[in-house]
Amino acid sequence: MIDRDEGDDLGCWQLISIIRGLFILLSLLLGLSASPLFVSAQWLWVCLLISVNMLTSGLTGFCLLSHLFCKLGAKRV
C-alpha cells in the first residue's frame, strides 16, 4: 500500500494512467460480444488507439494528454 500525504495531489502520469485504464475497460465492455453492455465491435478501435498512444508515448516521451494536464496545473512527477 502506498502512503500518501493528505495534500498530495495526483501527478500527470497517474491521472493519465487512470484515464487510460477507464477508457480501455469501457471500450472492452462496449466492444466485446460476451459483455452484457455490448454495443458494437467498433468500440475495440478505441482500445487499439489507446494502445498505440501508450506505445508512442513510451518510445518518444511525448503524450498530448500529459502536456494538457501539466498546463492545467497537475504536478509533473
Beta strands, then each sheet from edge to edge (+ up, - down):
end
